[in-house]
């Protein structure tokens, strides 16, 4: 992936010096209930994957999700990221191109795209959704419209999931930005309202799965538009993203961790589904093709 062609975003905030010591003494709090880091680790067994929204997963498990709740501790402030670190420069380039892509798409609908901040952290971080350990992976918080990323996750992708390559990493960022797009379009709010009414979140046809697969599809839409604009994909790049999607499907993760697959506990979709919806977004380049909520077969 010739990512250096990308425009650098000014919305990446380096809070790694602020967040490194924030893990001790507790865990994530959702709706006034505490979840220990040990509890987070259990969720991670089936939920640690690229582009996940841990607030939604953990909130649905506890039945107490409240993304607008004030954080228990002050949120990190950080400083504007610079390009001195190649990994940070990469993040800025990918985020910048998501801004360009979704800015154009929203403009075609006579709407303005609100660019999210991306917060780089170490170990743990406070957001408007509460405190999160890096164990939960990258996530998007609807409460503050921010994407949170510990760069150590990229190393884990390669070592634990055998998902290497720049484009696989770009897919992580694009998936989280996909959740931001869902938030701006009001999709996330509708899903949360349905959850509060008792609609099933988990399971093969649950709303959580449909939300995550749509974010995968939106990531594919971004990849299509970015390629049209920059011609920055190299041979094997799409395969690396598909390999990443395959590596972190619910069925594969459960098989690895439990030795068996439990569809009723799915939160993100199977490997085949994640690959299918990413590829649908990439092949079509149309957000309209990403309506997983109307799809009878995922």
Protein Blocks (a to p, Z undefined) as FASTA:
>chain_A
ZZklpccdfkbccfklmmmmmmgopacdeehiacdfklmmmmmmmmgcghiafklmmmmm
nopacfkbccfbdcdfbjaddfkbmklmmmmmmmmmmmmmmmmmmmmnopacdddddddd
ehiacdfkbccdfklopaddfklopacddfklmmmmmmmnopgcjklmmmmmmmmmmmmm
mmmnommmmmmmmmmnopafbdjkbmklmmmmmmmmmmmmmmmmmmmmnopacehklmmm
mmmmmmmgfklmmmmmnopacfklgcnbpfklmmmmmmmmmmnopaklmmmklpmbZZ
